Amino acid sequence: MAVKQKIKPEKPKEVDKQIKDLHLTIQMYQELLRDAQRQIYYWKKFWYESQSKENLLQGYKKVIEDLSIKLRKNS
């Protein structure tokens, strides 16, 4: 949703200040967006790495269970 601000062109210096303030506001929101994107990337990467480790752990667990069954059969 766009925010509408009424600019009263009474004094050119006031208009210039309002324009400068709007540019600063835009820059602030752009930086917030970049920061949010970096955080999303970090947490997605973290999640994928944890999923990979979880899958590896499940594989190790299956190997251990299979070896335990073979050892019991051979005993």
Secondary structure, 3 states (H helix, E strand, C coil): CCCCCCCCCCCHHHHHHHHHHHHHHHHHHHHHHHHHHHHHHHHHHHHHHHHHHHHHHHHHHHHHHHHHHHHHHHC
